[in-house]
Amino acid sequence: MIYSVIVDISASEVDRIFDYKGEGYKVGTRVLVDFAHRKTEGYIVSVKETTDYDPSKIKEIIHPLDDFEAISKDLLELGEFMRREYHLRWVDVLRLFIPAEMRGNRVKVLSKKQICLATNDSLDVILSSLKPNATLQRDLVTFLYLNGATLAETLNNEFSYATVKALVSKGILEEHEIVIRRTPYKDLKVASADKKVLLDFQQRAVDTVLSDRKGKYLLHGVTGSGKTEVYLTIMEQIVAEGKTCIMLVPEISLTPSMLRQLRERFGDTVALMHSGLSIGERYDEWLRLKNGEAQIAVGARSAVFAPLQNIGAIIIDEEHDSSYISDFNPRYNTAEVANFRAEQNGALLLLGSATPNLGSYYAAKQGKLKLIEMPQRINQKPLPKVEIVDMSLETRRGNRGVFSNVLKQRLAETLEKGNQAMLFLNRRGYSSFLMCTKCGYVAKCADCDVSLTVHREDNMLKCHYCGKHYYMLNKCPECHESSFRMGKIGTQQVVQLLNEMFPNVTVLRMDADTTQTKESHAKILEAFRKGEAQILVGTQMIAKGHDFPKVTLVGILDGDQSLHHSDYLATERTFQLITQVAGRSGRNEDTGTVVLQTYTPTHYCLQLAAKQDYLGFYKREISLREASAFPPFAEIVRILYQGEKENDCIDELTEHYAELSNLKGEYSASFYYMDKMRCPLKRAEKKYRFQILLKLNKDALEEVLPRIHSICDDKKRSSVQVFVERNPQSLS
């Protein structure tokens, strides 16, 4: 037989099928082949009887790499779709479908030796065969008789390796190899789940979704409306019918909370998929899904590639979140991938959010998605009251601190009542920059065009783009003075100020710096849930999905921080973020309060977010998008050029721009806008960055986009990377 193989080399020059011969292999199997005179891993993507090449020159497959097909037929079809839709290389897509550590054989099933008694005789009979003074041997036999089979390493530590070996050689004990499953969050406390009675509007949502098992739905429910219980009830029905489910959440920080609820409801049939797991955990969870031992996959966007068969439902929680769009190679849109898998399996697709993506809500209004509304909270309580504080007025009154007088007062009242507070600031570190007051020097990263952030805890300057660390400056390298001022404050400094303000109160911080270790997200959230801290300070990790009954106050310290980005998505993102953060307050019996601090208190985005008026915001924003021809009424295409040689980037861009100008002349009605420029972030990780921005008529995409890809594929300089992005989440 002839097998079509994609070799595991990420290079455009070899991004094509190579023929190999062999017998007995199945499509989707990972194999070892001889490629360019070296042994290389590859993937069988199809099989055929004949080849167009000289049969005498066709090489033999060396051997398979696994004892199963690593990639199913369904996922290979998904790979074909992603190659067409996102213009990706075969190998980059195939790598998404398996744990990265399978490549190069860097992970295996974990097996250990287990020891048990070799006979069913009574304890007295077994002990009678041992000498009375063989104390350790007699103790070991008694232990195994009472406790059953035990890992050899445990017995070796307790009774010594020599004792175990002696009893095995006598035939009294025997050893077996057993597979040890590496379980993520195994210490996560799980209670028995009580059957919850759905409220009428929740039941209507469930009934609507289950009425059409192949439908596509948008569930728009306000914060605290019980969307999670709707998801769980739907999955319960789907699993009861013998089908599988995929549940996506946008942040790793949300995974422990969702995992707890799923384990309470579905037990060991839930498998977790995300990058924060250990190598072994990631592989074992993937294998459980692959083997059918688990029927529910939960995780961040990569879980959309879970190796499940017979999928009955795919649910995307907080569907508006930008993390669902991959902005690095391979670039893809998780919702579009999920839509393909749902259609492929005849499954239902459910998108849920309190602040849906404008494009999703527009699609629902156009009838492409079925819209389900849940406009009230399950506790029948009103949405939290939002107090907008004008920080410029605070400054004029002499308060130059980070906390407004209103927020200080609300914090004191909340703590006095024994309740909890959450403070949101989407800026980690201690201070956003370090500046010399004598000459104006600002400490910047040597590899990126960004200022360094001050981190007090380790007394370092850090780049938040490339992660490089620098020693703290004592003197200015330009003028040698020791006079510095710091920029806007970050979460570290907020915690310090709170500790000074409330010395007897425990404050926790949750950001990228405090969640670097394994399971750190879960530990911080669990401590706050248990009431071990009264205040939680965090970045957008704390903004969505969390449900803390005792939180009655949310403070938003810099509410308009994201509002002034030079990006058409800035207003939508700000509205979503503020609405989501505000929704953490007052989710139980006590009424919630939100203090929103801003320097632009009259901006319509903040005013509507304060009222949690999504429909009002949608109507205003969608009108602006239509008038200015932005998505969903047009398509933004960004061509990104980056490389360590600045002139090479400029030359490559210039040549492509000339060809694109010719294309624009050919399809003049399809081009609303085209221009070339440096990226706002001019340099990152030693690479200079330039871009061409195009705004295109959606109806012309089918003809124009392949031509754009063709122009960009014809790259002359190997030192330059070129990426084409559709509707990118960032233009920086």
C-alpha positions in Angstrom: 0.0 0.0 0.0 1.0 3.6 -0.5 0.7 6.0 2.4 0.4 9.8 2.1 2.6 11.2 4.9 3.1 14.7 6.3 6.5 15.0 7.8 6.8 16.7 11.1 8.9 19.6 9.9 7.5 23.2 10.2 8.7 24.6 6.9 6.7 25.8 3.9 9.1 24.0 1.5 8.1 20.6 2.8 4.4 21.4 3.5 3.1 18.7 1.1 2.3 15.0 1.0 5.2 12.5 0.6 4.5 8.9 -0.5 5.8 5.9 1.5 5.0 2.2 1.2 4.2 -0.3 3.9 1.4 -2.7 5.1 -1.1 -2.7 7.9 -1.0 1.0 8.8 -4.2 3.1 9.5 -4.9 6.7 8.5 -4.1 9.0 11.5 -1.1 6.9 12.7 2.1 8.7 13.7 5.1 7.0 12.0 8.8 7.2 11.7 10.1 7.6 8.2 13.4 8.2 6.4 13.3 11.8 5.1 16.3 13.6 3.6 18.5 10.8 5.0 17.4 11.2 8.6 14.8 9.6 10.7 11.8 11.9 11.0 8.3 11.7 12.5 5.3 12.0 10.3 1.5 11.6 10.1 -0.4 9.3 7.7 -3.2 11.4 6.3 -4.5 9.1 3.6 -3.9 5.7 1.9 -4.0 4.7 -1.8 -3.2 1.7 -4.0 -0.8 3.4 -6.4 1.6 6.4 -6.7 2.6 8.8 -9.4 6.3 8.4 -8.6 8.7 5.6 -9.5 7.8 2.7 -7.2 11.4 1.7 -6.9 12.2 5.1 -5.3 9.4 4.9 -2.7 10.8 4.4 0.8 9.4 2.1 3.4 7.8 3.4 6.6 10.2 2.4 9.4 7.7 1.7 12.1 4.6 3.2 13.9 5.3 5.5 16.9 2.1 4.5 18.9 0.0 1.5 19.2 -3.1 3.5 18.2 -4.2 6.1 15.6 -3.1 9.4 17.2 -5.4 11.5 15.0 -9.0 10.5 14.1 -10.6 10.8 10.7 -12.8 13.6 12.1 -9.8 15.6 13.2 -8.1 15.1 9.8 -11.2 16.5 8.1 -11.0 19.4 10.6 -7.4 19.9 9.6 -8.4 20.2 6.0 -11.0 22.8 6.9 -8.4 24.8 9.0 -5.9 24.7 6.2 -8.4 26.2 3.7 -10.0 28.7 6.1 -6.8 30.0 7.8 -4.2 29.2 5.1 -2.2 27.1 7.5 0.5 24.5 7.0 -0.5 20.9 7.4 2.0 20.1 10.1 1.1 23.2 12.2 -2.5 22.0 12.2 -1.7 18.4 12.9 0.4 19.4 15.9 -2.7 21.0 17.5 -4.4 17.5 17.7 -1.9 15.8 20.0 0.0 16.7 23.2 3.2 18.4 22.2 5.3 16.0 24.3 4.2 13.0 22.1 6.5 14.4 19.5 10.0 13.2 20.1 8.7 10.5 22.5 9.0 12.9 25.4 6.0 11.4 27.4 4.8 7.9 28.0 2.1 6.2 30.1 3.4 6.1 33.7 3.6 2.5 35.1 4.8 1.3 38.5 5.3 -2.0 40.2 2.6 -3.2 42.6 3.1 -6.0 45.2 0.5 -8.3 46.4 0.2 -11.7 48.1 0.7 -14.7 45.8 -1.7 -16.9 47.6 -5.2 -16.8 49.0 -4.2 -18.8 52.2 -5.1 -17.4 55.6 -2.7 -15.1 57.4 -1.7 -17.9 59.9 -0.8 -20.3 57.1 1.4 -17.7 55.3 3.1 -16.7 58.5 3.8 -20.3 59.4 6.1 -20.6 56.4 8.3 -17.8 57.7 10.9 -17.9 60.5 9.6 -16.5 63.9 12.6 -14.1 64.0 11.9 -12.7 60.4 10.1 -9.7 61.9 10.2 -7.4 58.9 9.0 -10.2 56.5 6.2 -11.2 58.9 5.1 -7.5 59.3 5.1 -7.0 55.6 2.9 -10.0 54.9 0.5 -8.9 57.7 0.4 -5.4 56.1 -0.5 -6.7 52.7 -3.0 -9.2 54.1 -4.8 -6.3 55.8 -4.3 -3.6 53.1 -4.2 -5.5 49.8 -2.0 -4.7 46.8 0.4 -1.8 47.4 3.0 0.1 45.3 6.4 -1.4 45.5 8.0 2.0 46.3 5.8 2.4 49.3 6.7 -1.0 50.7 10.4 -0.4 49.9 10.3 2.7 52.0 8.4 1.1 54.9 9.9 -2.4 55.0 13.1 -2.2 52.8 13.8 -3.3 49.3 15.6 -6.4 50.5 12.6 -7.6 52.5 10.3 -7.2 49.5 12.7 -8.9 47.1 13.2 -11.9 49.5 9.5 -12.6 49.8 9.0 -12.3 46.0 11.9 -14.8 45.4 10.2 -17.2 47.9 6.9 -17.0 45.9 5.0 -15.5 48.9 4.6 -12.2 47.1 4.3 -11.4 43.4 4.7 -8.1 41.5 2.8 -6.6 38.6 3.1 -3.5 36.4 0.1 -1.2 36.8 -0.6 2.1 35.0 -0.7 5.2 37.2 -3.0 7.9 36.1 -1.7 11.4 36.6 -4.7 13.4 37.7 -4.8 17.2 37.6 -6.2 19.1 40.6 -6.6 15.8 42.4 -6.8 17.7 45.7 -9.6 19.9 44.5 -12.4 19.5 47.1 -15.5 18.1 45.5 -18.8 17.8 47.3 -21.7 15.6 46.3 -23.9 17.6 43.9 -27.5 18.2 44.9 -30.0 18.1 42.1 -30.8 21.8 41.5 -34.2 22.9 40.5 -34.1 25.2 37.5 -36.0 28.4 37.5 -38.6 28.9 34.8 -36.3 31.0 32.5 -33.4 28.5 33.0 -35.7 25.6 32.1 -37.0 27.4 29.0 -33.4 27.9 27.9 -32.6 24.2 28.4 -35.8 23.1 26.6 -35.1 25.4 23.7 -31.5 24.1 23.2 -32.5 20.4 23.6 -35.4 20.8 21.2 -32.9 20.9 18.2 -29.8 18.8 18.9 -28.1 20.2 15.8 -29.0 23.9 16.4 -26.6 26.8 17.0 -27.5 29.1 19.9 -26.4 32.3 21.6 -27.3 32.4 25.3 -27.4 36.0 26.5 -27.8 36.0 30.2 -26.9 38.7 32.7 -24.2 38.0 35.2 -25.5 35.8 37.9 -28.4 34.5 35.8 -27.4 30.8 36.2 -25.9 30.1 32.8 -23.5 27.5 34.2 -26.4 25.4 35.6 -28.0 25.6 32.1 -24.8 24.2 30.6 -24.6 21.4 33.1 -28.2 20.3 32.7 -27.8 20.2 28.9 -24.6 18.2 29.2 -26.3 15.8 31.7 -28.9 15.0 29.0 -26.4 14.6 26.2 -24.1 12.3 28.2 -27.1 10.2 29.3 -27.8 9.6 25.6 -24.3 8.1 25.2 -22.7 11.1 23.6 -19.8 13.3 24.5 -19.4 17.0 25.2 -16.8 19.8 25.0 -16.9 22.7 27.5 -14.7 25.7 26.8 -13.8 28.5 29.2 -11.6 31.5 28.3 -9.1 31.5 31.1 -7.1 28.9 32.9 -8.1 30.6 36.1 -11.8 29.6 35.5 -10.9 26.0 34.9 -10.7 24.8 38.6 -14.1 26.3 39.3 -15.8 24.7 36.3 -13.9 21.5 36.9 -15.2 21.3 40.5 -18.8 21.7 39.3 -18.4 19.1 36.5 -16.7 16.6 38.8 -19.6 17.0 41.3 -22.1 16.3 38.6 -20.2 13.8 36.3 -17.4 12.3 38.5 -14.5 10.7 36.7 -15.9 11.1 33.3 -14.5 14.6 33.0 -11.0 15.3 31.6 -9.2 18.6 31.7 -7.2 20.1 28.8 -5.0 23.2 29.2 -1.4 24.3 29.1 -1.1 24.7 32.9 -1.0 20.9 33.5 2.2 18.9 33.9 3.4 17.0 30.8 2.2 13.7 32.2 -1.2 15.0 33.3 -1.8 16.6 29.9 -1.0 13.3 28.1 -3.0 11.1 30.5 -6.1 13.3 30.2 -5.8 13.4 26.4 -5.5 9.6 26.4 -8.6 9.1 28.6 -10.6 11.1 26.1 -9.0 9.2 23.2 -9.8 5.8 24.8 -13.4 6.8 25.7 -12.7 6.6 29.5 -13.9 10.3 29.8 -16.9 11.7 27.9 -16.5 15.4 28.8 -13.5 17.6 27.9 -13.2 20.9 29.7 -10.5 23.6 29.2 -9.4 26.7 27.4 -9.4 27.0 23.6 -7.1 24.0 22.9 -9.9 21.7 24.3 -11.8 22.3 21.1 -9.4 19.7 19.6 -10.3 17.1 22.2 -10.0 13.6 20.6 -13.7 12.8 21.3 -16.0 10.7 19.1 -19.8 11.1 18.8 -19.9 14.7 20.1 -23.3 15.8 21.2 -22.7 19.3 22.4 -20.0 22.0 22.3 -20.4 24.8 24.7 -18.3 28.0 24.7 -18.7 30.0 27.9 -17.8 33.7 27.9 -17.8 33.5 24.1 -16.9 37.1 23.7 -13.4 36.6 25.2 -10.5 37.5 22.8 -8.5 34.5 24.1 -10.7 32.3 21.9 -8.9 33.7 18.9 -5.3 32.5 18.5 -3.1 35.5 17.6 0.1 33.5 17.0 0.9 30.7 14.6 -1.2 28.7 13.9 -3.9 31.4 13.9 -7.5 30.3 14.2 -10.9 31.3 15.6 -12.1 28.8 18.2 -15.8 29.5 17.6 -15.4 28.8 13.9 -13.5 25.5 14.6 -16.3 24.5 17.1 -18.9 25.3 14.5 -17.2 22.9 12.1 -16.9 20.1 14.7 -20.6 20.6 15.7 -21.8 20.3 12.0 -19.4 17.4 11.5 -20.9 15.5 14.4 -24.5 16.6 14.1 -24.1 18.3 17.5 -25.5 21.4 19.1 -23.3 24.5 19.5 -24.1 26.8 22.4 -22.3 30.2 22.9 -22.9 31.9 26.2 -22.1 35.3 27.6 -23.4 38.3 29.6 -21.7 40.5 27.1 -21.8 38.7 23.7 -19.4 39.6 21.0 -21.1 42.2 18.8 -20.6 39.9 15.7 -22.3 37.0 17.5 -25.3 39.1 18.6 -25.6 40.6 15.2 -25.6 37.0 13.7 -28.3 36.1 16.2 -30.4 39.1 15.1 -29.9 38.0 11.5 -31.2 34.5 12.3 -27.8 32.7 11.9 -27.9 31.9 15.6 -30.9 31.2 17.8 -31.0 33.8 20.5 -32.0 32.9 24.1 -32.3 35.7 26.6 -32.0 35.3 30.4 -32.4 38.9 31.7 -32.6 38.4 35.4 -30.5 36.9 38.3 -31.4 33.6 39.8 -31.5 35.1 43.3 -34.1 37.6 42.1 -31.8 40.4 43.3 -31.2 43.5 41.2 -27.9 43.9 39.4 -25.3 45.7 41.6 -25.5 49.4 42.0 -22.6 51.1 40.1 -21.2 54.4 41.4 -19.1 56.2 38.8 -16.4 58.3 40.5 -14.7 61.1 38.5 -11.0 60.8 39.4 -10.2 64.2 37.9 -12.6 65.8 40.4 -10.9 63.7 43.2 -7.6 65.1 42.1 -8.9 68.7 42.2 -10.1 68.1 45.7 -6.6 67.1 46.8 -6.8 63.3 46.6 -4.0 62.1 44.4 -4.0 58.5 45.6 -5.2 55.5 43.7 -8.3 55.0 45.9 -11.2 57.5 45.7 -12.8 58.6 48.9 -15.9 56.8 47.9 -14.0 53.5 47.4 -12.2 53.9 50.8 -15.5 54.4 52.5 -17.2 51.4 50.8 -14.2 49.2 51.5 -14.3 50.0 55.2 -18.1 49.4 55.3 -17.8 46.1 53.5 -15.0 44.8 55.8 -16.9 46.0 58.9 -19.9 43.8 57.9 -17.7 40.8 57.4 -18.1 40.7 53.7 -15.5 40.5 50.9 -14.3 42.9 48.2 -12.6 42.4 44.8 -10.5 45.2 43.3 -9.8 45.1 39.6 -6.8 46.7 37.9 -5.6 45.3 34.6 -2.0 46.2 35.1 0.3 43.9 37.0 3.6 44.7 38.7 4.3 47.7 41.0 4.6 50.5 38.5 4.2 50.7 34.7 7.6 52.5 34.1 10.7 54.0 35.7 11.7 57.5 34.6 14.6 59.8 35.4 13.2 63.1 36.5 16.5 64.9 35.6 16.9 63.9 31.9 13.6 62.1 31.1 15.3 58.7 30.5 12.8 55.8 30.6 14.0 52.2 31.2 13.2 50.1 28.2 13.7 46.5 27.1 16.7 45.9 24.9 14.7 43.5 22.7 11.3 45.2 22.7 10.0 48.7 22.1 8.3 48.9 25.5 9.1 50.4 28.9 10.0 48.1 31.7 7.6 47.4 34.5 8.8 47.8 38.1 8.4 44.7 40.3 9.1 45.5 43.9 8.8 42.0 45.4 11.9 40.8 43.6 13.4 44.3 43.1 13.6 43.8 39.3 12.5 45.5 36.1 10.6 43.2 33.8 9.5 43.2 30.2 5.9 42.0 29.9 6.3 41.2 26.2 9.4 38.9 26.1 9.7 38.2 29.9 13.3 39.5 30.1 14.4 40.6 33.6 16.8 43.5 34.5 18.4 44.7 37.7 16.7 47.7 39.4 18.4 51.0 38.5 20.1 52.9 41.3 21.4 55.6 38.9 20.3 56.9 35.6 22.5 55.4 32.8 22.2 58.6 30.9 22.9 61.4 33.4 24.0 59.3 36.4 21.5 61.0 38.7 19.5 59.0 41.3 16.2 60.8 40.9 13.4 58.6 39.5 9.6 58.7 39.4 7.3 55.8 38.6 4.4 55.5 36.3 0.9 54.2 36.8 0.6 51.8 39.7 0.1 48.0 39.3 -1.5 45.3 41.4 1.6 44.9 43.6 1.4 48.5 44.7 -2.4 48.3 45.3 -1.8 45.3 47.7 0.9 47.3 49.5 -1.4 50.3 49.9 -4.3 48.1 51.1 -2.0 46.5 53.7 -1.1 50.0 55.0 -4.8 51.1 55.0 -6.2 47.9 56.6 -3.3 46.3 58.5 -5.4 43.6 60.0 -7.0 42.5 56.8 -5.6 39.7 54.6 -5.3 40.6 50.9 -4.6 38.2 48.1 -3.3 39.1 44.6 -4.1 37.2 41.4 -2.2 38.1 38.2 0.4 36.5 35.9 3.1 37.0 38.5 1.3 35.1 41.3 -0.1 32.3 39.2 3.1 30.9 37.6 3.3 27.7 39.6 1.1 24.7 39.0 -2.4 24.9 40.4 -1.7 28.4 41.8 -5.0 29.7 40.3 -7.0 27.1 42.2 -5.1 27.7 45.5 -5.7 31.5 45.4 -9.4 31.2 44.5 -10.0 28.4 47.1 -8.4 30.5 49.8 -10.6 33.5 48.9 -13.7 31.3 48.7 -13.0 29.9 52.2 -12.8 33.4 53.6 -9.1 33.2 54.4 -8.7 36.7 52.8 -11.1 39.6 52.8 -9.9 41.4 49.6 -8.8 39.9 46.3 -6.8 42.2 44.0 -6.4 41.1 40.4 -6.2 41.7 36.7 -8.7 40.4 34.2 -8.2 36.9 35.6 -10.7 37.8 38.3 -13.1 39.6 35.9 -15.3 36.8 34.7 -16.9 33.5 35.7 -16.1 33.5 39.4 -18.9 33.2 41.9 -18.1 34.3 45.5 -21.2 34.6 47.7 -19.7 37.0 50.2 -18.4 39.5 47.7 -20.6 42.6 48.0 -18.1 45.2 46.7 -16.2 45.5 43.5 -13.8 48.3 42.9 -12.6 49.1 39.3 -9.5 51.2 39.8 -8.8 52.4 36.2 -12.1 51.9 34.4 -11.1 53.7 31.2 -7.6 52.2 30.8 -8.6 50.1 27.8 -11.0 52.7 26.4 -8.4 54.8 24.6 -6.5 52.2 22.6 -6.3 53.0 18.9 -8.4 50.0 18.0 -12.0 49.7 16.8 -12.5 47.0 19.4 -11.5 49.2 22.3 -15.0 50.4 23.3 -16.5 46.9 23.1 -13.8 45.4 25.2 -14.1 48.1 27.8 -17.8 47.6 28.1 -17.4 43.8 28.3 -14.7 44.0 30.9 -16.5 46.5 33.2 -19.8 44.6 33.0 -18.1 41.3 33.7 -16.1 42.7 36.7 -19.2 44.4 38.1 -21.1 41.1 37.8 -18.9 39.5 40.6 -20.7 41.6 43.2 -23.9 40.8 45.0 -24.4 37.3 43.7 -25.9 36.0 46.9 -28.3 37.5 49.5 -26.7 40.9 50.1 -27.0 43.6 47.4 -23.8 44.3 45.6 -22.1 47.6 45.0 -19.5 48.6 42.4 -17.3 51.6 42.5 -16.1 52.6 39.0 -13.2 55.0 39.0 -12.5 56.9 35.7 -11.3 60.1 34.2 -14.0 60.0 31.5 -17.2 59.6 33.5 -19.6 60.8 30.8 -18.4 58.4 28.1 -21.4 56.4 26.7 -19.5 53.1 27.1 -19.0 53.6 30.9 -22.5 55.0 31.4 -24.1 52.0 29.7 -21.8 49.5 31.4 -22.8 51.0 34.7 -26.4 50.3 33.9 -25.5 46.8 32.5 -27.4 47.9 29.4 -26.0 45.5 26.8 -28.8 46.1 24.3 -28.4 49.9 24.5 -24.6 49.5 24.0 -25.1 47.0 21.1 -27.5 49.4 19.2 -25.2 52.3 19.5 -22.0 50.4 18.7 -23.4 48.4 15.8 -24.6 51.6 14.1 -21.1 53.0 14.4 -19.6 49.8 13.0 -22.0 49.9 10.0 -21.4 53.6 9.3 -17.6 53.2 9.4 -17.5 49.7 7.7 -15.9 47.7 10.5 -16.7 44.0 11.3 -19.2 42.5 11.1 -19.9 44.7 8.1 -16.5 44.4 6.6 -13.3 42.3 7.0 -10.1 43.6 8.5 -7.0 41.8 7.1 -3.7 42.5 8.7 -0.4 41.4 7.1 2.3 41.4 9.7 6.1 41.5 8.8 8.7 40.8 11.5 12.4 40.1 11.5 15.7 41.0 13.1 16.8 42.9 10.0 14.8 46.1 9.7 15.6 46.8 6.1 14.6 43.3 5.0 11.2 43.8 6.6 10.7 47.1 4.8 11.8 45.7 1.4 9.6 42.7 1.7 6.6 44.8 2.7 7.3 47.3 -0.1 7.3 44.6 -2.8 4.1 43.1 -1.4 2.4 46.5 -1.1 3.1 47.2 -4.8 1.4 43.8 -5.8 -1.5 44.5 -3.4 -1.9 47.9 -5.0 -2.3 46.2 -8.4 -4.8 43.8 -6.8 -6.7 46.8 -5.4 -6.9 48.3 -8.8 -8.4 45.1 -10.1 -11.0 44.8 -7.3 -11.4 48.5 -6.5 -15.0 48.1 -5.2 -13.8 45.5 -2.7 -11.2 47.6 -1.0 -12.5 50.1 1.5 -9.0 50.9 2.9 -5.3 49.9 2.5 -2.2 51.4 4.0 1.3 50.3 5.3 2.9 51.4 8.5 5.1 50.5 11.4 3.3 48.5 14.1 2.5 50.6 17.2 4.7 48.1 19.0 7.7 48.7 16.8 10.0 45.9 18.1 9.3 42.8 20.1 11.7 40.0 21.1 14.5 41.5 19.0 12.2 41.6 15.9 11.2 44.8 14.0 7.5 44.9 13.2 5.6 46.4 10.2 2.1 45.9 8.9 -0.2 46.4 6.0 -3.8 47.0 7.0 -6.7 46.3 4.6 -10.4 46.7 5.0 -12.4 44.6 2.6 -15.9 44.0 1.4 -17.0 40.7 2.9 -18.7 39.6 -0.3 -15.4 39.7 -2.1 -13.4 37.6 0.4 -13.7 34.4 -1.5 -12.0 35.9 -4.6 -9.6 38.4 -3.0 -8.3 36.6 0.1 -6.6 33.7 -1.9 -4.9 36.3 -4.0 -3.6 38.1 -0.9 -2.3 34.7 0.5 -0.6 34.0 -2.8 1.2 37.3 -2.8 2.3 36.8 0.8 3.4 33.2 0.1 5.8 34.5 -2.5 8.3 35.7 0.1 11.8 36.6 -1.1 13.6 37.0 2.2 14.0 34.1 4.6 14.9 36.5 7.4 11.3 37.9 7.4 8.2 36.3 8.8 4.9 37.1 7.1 1.6 36.4 8.7 -1.9 37.1 7.3 -4.6 37.7 10.0 -8.3 38.1 9.5 -10.0 40.4 12.0 -7.1 40.4 14.4 -7.8 41.0 18.1 -4.9 43.5 18.3 -3.4 45.9 15.8 -0.4 46.8 18.0 
